Amino acid sequence: MPAYLDAASGAPLHPLARAALAASLDDGWADPARLYGAGRRARLLLDAARESVAGAIGARPDEVAFIANGTQALHAAVLGTLAGNRRAGSRLVHSTVEHSAVLHAAGDDGVPVDVDSFGRVDAAAFVAAATSDAVVAAALQAANHEVGTRQPIAEVAAAIGDVPLIVDATQTVGHAPVPAGWSVLAADARMWGGPTLGVFAVRTGVRWRSPFPEDDREAGRVPGVPDVASIVAAAAALRSVVESQAADAERQSTLVDRIRAVVPATVPDVEVVGDPVDRLPHIVTFSCLYVDGEALLTGLDRRGFAVSSGSSCTSSTLEPSHVLVAMGALTSGNVRVSLHRDTTEAEVDEFLAALPEVVAEVRAELGADGL
């Protein structure tokens, strides 16, 4: 079996999610807004799932909304917060390493704040930018999606006063505790083994206005009929991973520590990036000099290892990662390894054994093996 080491792009479907999805397709297929029996059953399933997800992220059930996917959750979080505060201004402060969905949603209204070599913002600099004139919101990810570095969410949230803080928790939920202080939060069920589904939550009292066209039905923050089966499946998977989160995080962090130590010891001219300690437990990224990222990814795939290369949010183009550029890190031959609940020590050891050979082969093909 190939070793799947790209869980930060989406974890394998959790067995409980699969079972809940099948059951909900039978019991929750109807429109939960209808008053007949099938509709009431769907509503009960939807309400129970919403309450479960809310508890896992530290929100009230009425603060939680579901949307098609994680990217749309980020779009809704940013665009809705900007729309809700438009009378006060239009500027959104964000770090330079935010997910591309946040950067694109901010557009010309974005005010970037630089990061250090670990990919972390300086809290004081971020707060100063967030409390300046015409700024109506700030966006800061709980932890980076490419290198795993955590951001000082609680410190920033305590210092920016009434400025709403949008937190991208797409890589955090299901892997680590959600940091306190967020005003609007986005998450992605695929990252914890759920189906394709986005989650976003808006704290009571935070100004948020729907960026979507008006809809005749009362559908909450997202227009249309909710996908009850996927929501129930996502909630079932999240309940399970939260229960085992501490143990899984300890095991994965140990494996990531091993990767961080072995890769630079066995592969010449390599840079491991991101904070080695204050990071998510399941993500590690390194870059190899004199290596083409696409060729390295293909070589590893031939050996049975699925990893990501290039920017994790623009990997189809294999363009240089804007995250690594912002960090001042090496961008060539970039590999992100991300572990899921079933990743084994043997798979990691096999990957570490194969990597030096694959890198050497790619460098030889490029005529860079003697450099």
C-alpha positions in Angstrom: 0.0 0.0 0.0 1.3 3.5 -0.8 2.1 5.6 2.2 -0.2 8.7 2.3 1.8 11.5 3.9 -0.3 14.5 2.7 -2.9 14.6 5.4 -2.7 18.4 5.5 -4.4 18.3 2.1 -7.1 16.1 3.5 -7.1 13.1 5.9 -8.5 9.7 4.9 -12.2 9.4 5.7 -12.7 8.4 9.3 -14.5 5.0 9.7 -17.1 6.7 12.0 -17.7 9.4 9.4 -18.3 6.7 6.7 -20.8 4.9 9.0 -22.6 8.2 10.0 -22.7 9.3 6.3 -24.4 6.1 5.2 -26.9 6.2 8.1 -27.7 9.9 7.5 -28.4 9.4 3.8 -31.2 7.2 5.0 -32.5 9.3 7.9 -31.4 12.8 7.1 -32.1 13.2 3.4 -35.1 15.5 3.7 -35.1 19.3 4.0 -34.6 20.1 7.7 -36.8 23.2 7.4 -39.9 21.2 6.6 -42.4 20.3 9.3 -43.3 16.7 8.2 -41.7 13.7 9.8 -38.8 13.2 7.5 -37.9 16.9 7.7 -38.1 16.9 11.6 -35.8 13.8 11.7 -33.3 15.7 9.5 -33.5 18.7 11.7 -32.8 16.7 14.8 -29.7 15.2 13.2 -28.6 18.6 12.0 -29.0 20.2 15.4 -27.2 17.4 17.2 -24.3 17.6 14.8 -24.1 21.4 15.1 -24.0 21.2 18.9 -21.3 18.6 18.7 -19.1 20.7 16.4 -19.7 23.8 18.4 -18.5 22.0 21.6 -15.3 20.9 19.8 -14.3 24.4 18.7 -15.5 26.3 21.8 -18.5 28.0 20.3 -22.3 28.1 20.8 -24.4 26.1 18.4 -26.1 29.1 17.0 -22.7 30.6 16.1 -21.8 27.7 13.8 -22.5 27.5 10.1 -21.7 24.9 7.5 -20.6 25.6 3.9 -19.3 23.6 0.9 -15.6 23.4 1.8 -12.8 24.9 3.8 -11.8 27.4 1.2 -15.4 28.8 1.1 -15.4 28.9 4.9 -12.3 31.2 4.8 -14.0 33.3 2.1 -17.2 33.6 4.1 -15.2 34.5 7.2 -13.2 37.3 5.6 -15.8 38.7 3.2 -18.6 38.6 5.7 -16.6 40.3 8.4 -15.5 43.0 6.0 -19.0 43.5 4.8 -20.4 43.7 8.4 -17.9 46.5 9.3 -17.8 48.4 6.0 -19.1 51.6 7.5 -16.1 51.9 9.7 -13.5 51.2 7.0 -12.3 48.5 4.6 -8.8 47.4 5.6 -8.0 43.9 6.8 -4.7 43.3 8.5 -3.2 39.8 7.9 0.1 38.0 8.1 2.1 37.4 4.9 1.7 33.6 5.4 -2.0 33.3 5.5 -3.7 30.8 3.3 -4.2 32.0 -0.3 -8.0 32.0 0.2 -7.6 34.7 2.9 -5.2 36.7 0.7 -7.5 36.5 -2.3 -10.5 37.5 -0.3 -8.7 40.4 1.3 -7.6 41.7 -2.1 -6.5 45.3 -2.3 -7.9 45.9 1.2 -5.3 43.7 2.8 -2.6 45.1 5.0 0.2 42.5 5.2 2.4 42.0 8.3 5.7 40.3 7.9 6.8 37.1 9.7 10.2 35.9 11.0 12.2 33.0 9.7 9.9 30.5 11.5 6.8 32.0 9.9 5.5 33.8 13.0 4.4 37.3 13.3 5.6 39.7 16.0 2.6 40.2 18.2 3.3 43.8 18.9 3.8 44.7 15.2 0.6 42.8 14.3 -1.4 44.6 17.1 0.0 48.0 16.0 -1.2 47.4 12.4 -4.6 46.0 13.5 -5.4 49.0 15.6 -4.5 51.6 13.0 -6.9 53.9 11.1 -9.4 52.4 8.6 -8.7 48.8 9.8 -11.9 47.0 10.6 -10.7 43.4 11.0 -7.6 41.2 11.4 -6.9 37.7 10.1 -4.3 35.5 11.7 -4.1 31.7 11.3 -4.0 29.5 14.4 -1.0 27.7 12.8 0.5 27.7 9.4 -0.8 25.2 6.8 2.6 24.6 5.2 5.2 24.7 8.0 3.0 24.1 11.1 4.2 27.2 13.1 1.7 28.4 15.6 0.7 32.1 15.8 0.3 34.2 19.0 -3.5 34.2 18.8 -4.4 34.7 22.4 -1.8 37.5 22.9 -3.0 39.3 19.8 -6.7 38.9 20.6 -6.2 40.3 24.1 -4.5 43.4 22.7 -6.6 44.5 19.7 -9.7 45.4 21.6 -12.9 45.5 19.6 -11.2 44.7 16.2 -12.7 41.3 15.2 -10.0 38.6 14.8 -10.6 36.1 12.0 -8.8 32.8 12.8 -8.0 30.2 10.1 -8.1 27.0 12.1 -8.3 24.7 9.2 -5.1 22.8 10.1 -5.6 23.1 13.9 -9.1 21.7 14.6 -8.8 18.0 15.2 -5.0 18.1 15.8 -4.6 20.7 18.6 -6.7 22.8 20.9 -8.4 25.8 19.3 -6.7 28.9 20.7 -9.0 31.4 22.6 -9.8 34.9 21.5 -11.2 34.4 18.0 -14.2 36.4 16.7 -14.7 34.5 13.5 -13.2 31.0 12.9 -12.9 28.8 9.8 -12.3 25.0 9.8 -12.2 22.2 7.2 -13.7 18.8 8.0 -11.4 17.1 5.5 -8.5 17.8 7.8 -9.9 15.7 10.6 -11.2 12.8 8.5 -14.6 14.2 7.6 -16.2 14.6 4.2 -15.7 17.7 2.1 -17.3 20.4 4.2 -16.4 23.8 5.6 -17.2 25.1 9.0 -17.2 28.7 10.1 -18.4 30.3 13.3 -19.2 33.9 14.2 -19.2 35.0 17.8 -22.4 36.5 19.1 -22.1 40.3 18.9 -19.5 40.3 16.1 -20.6 42.3 13.1 -20.8 39.9 10.1 -22.9 40.3 7.0 -23.5 37.6 4.5 -21.5 38.1 1.3 -24.0 35.9 -0.6 -27.1 37.1 -2.5 -30.3 37.1 -0.5 -32.2 33.9 -0.3 -36.0 33.6 0.2 -35.7 30.7 2.7 -34.5 31.3 6.2 -31.2 29.4 5.9 -29.0 31.1 8.5 -25.6 32.4 7.3 -25.4 30.2 4.3 -28.2 30.1 1.7 -29.7 26.9 0.5 -30.5 23.4 1.9 -27.7 22.1 4.2 -26.0 18.8 3.4 -27.2 17.1 6.6 -25.5 13.8 5.9 -22.0 15.4 5.4 -22.5 17.6 8.5 -23.4 14.5 10.6 -20.5 12.6 9.3 -18.1 15.5 10.0 -19.4 15.8 13.5 -18.9 12.1 14.1 -15.3 12.1 12.9 -14.6 15.3 15.0 -15.9 13.7 18.2 -13.7 10.7 17.7 -10.5 12.6 16.9 -10.9 15.1 19.7 -11.2 12.2 22.1 -7.8 10.8 21.0 -6.3 14.2 20.1 -3.7 14.3 22.9 -2.4 10.8 22.3 -2.3 11.2 18.5 -0.5 14.5 18.8 2.1 13.0 21.1 2.7 10.1 18.7 2.8 12.3 15.6 5.0 14.9 17.1 7.6 12.2 17.9 7.5 11.1 14.3 7.8 14.7 13.0 10.8 15.2 15.4 12.4 12.2 13.8 11.9 13.5 10.3 13.3 16.9 11.3 16.4 15.3 12.7 17.0 12.6 10.1 16.4 14.5 6.8 19.2 17.1 7.3 21.5 14.3 8.5 21.0 12.1 5.5 20.3 14.6 2.6 23.0 17.2 1.7 21.9 20.8 1.2 18.5 20.6 2.8 16.7 23.2 5.0 14.0 22.1 7.5 11.7 25.1 8.0 9.2 26.2 10.7 9.4 26.3 14.4 10.8 23.1 15.7 8.9 23.3 19.0 5.9 25.6 18.9 4.2 24.0 16.0 1.4 21.6 15.0 2.2 18.0 15.8 1.6 16.5 12.3 3.3 18.8 9.8 7.0 19.2 8.7 8.4 20.9 5.7 11.9 20.9 4.2 13.5 22.2 1.0 16.2 20.6 -1.0 18.7 22.7 -3.0 19.4 21.8 -6.6 16.2 19.8 -6.9 13.1 20.4 -8.9 10.0 20.1 -6.8 7.8 18.4 -9.4 10.5 15.8 -10.2 11.0 15.1 -6.5 7.3 14.7 -5.9 7.1 12.3 -8.9 10.1 10.3 -7.8 8.7 9.9 -4.3 5.3 8.9 -5.8 7.0 6.1 -7.8 8.5 4.8 -4.5 5.0 4.8 -3.0 5.0 8.0 -1.0 2.3 10.7 -1.4 3.6 14.1 -0.3 2.9 17.7 -1.4 5.4 20.0 -3.1 5.3 23.6 -3.8 2.8 25.8 -2.1 0.2 23.6 -0.4 -2.6 25.9 -1.5 -1.4 26.3 -5.1 0.2 22.9 -5.6 -1.4 22.4 -9.0 0.8 25.1 -10.4 4.0 24.2 -8.4 4.7 27.9 -8.1 7.1 28.9 -5.3 5.3 28.9 -2.0 4.4 32.4 -0.8 4.8 31.1 2.7 8.4 30.2 2.2 9.1 33.4 0.3 7.7 35.4 3.2 9.9 33.4 5.6 13.0 34.0 3.5 13.4 30.2 3.2 14.6 28.1 0.4 11.8 27.5 -2.1 13.3 24.9 -4.4 12.7 21.2 -3.9 10.0 21.9 -1.3 8.4 18.9 0.4 5.6 19.0 3.0 5.0 15.8 5.0 1.8 15.6 7.0 0.7 12.7 9.1 -2.8 11.4 9.9 -4.2 9.2 12.6 -3.1 5.9 10.9 0.4 6.9 9.8 2.8 4.3 11.2 6.4 4.5 12.4 7.3 2.0 9.7 5.9 4.3 6.9 8.0 7.2 8.2 11.1 5.1 8.4 10.6 3.8 4.9 10.1 7.4 3.7 13.3 8.5 5.4 15.2 5.6 3.8 14.0 6.3 0.3 14.3 10.1 0.4 18.1 10.4 0.0 18.1 8.1 -3.0 15.3 10.0 -4.7 17.0 13.4 -4.1 20.2 12.0 -5.4 18.5 10.7 -8.5 16.8 14.0 -9.2 20.0 15.9 -8.7 21.8 13.5 -11.1 19.1 14.0 -13.8 19.6 17.8 -13.4 23.4 17.5 -13.5 23.6 18.9 -10.0 24.8 15.8 -8.1 28.4 17.0 -7.8 27.6 20.6 -6.6 
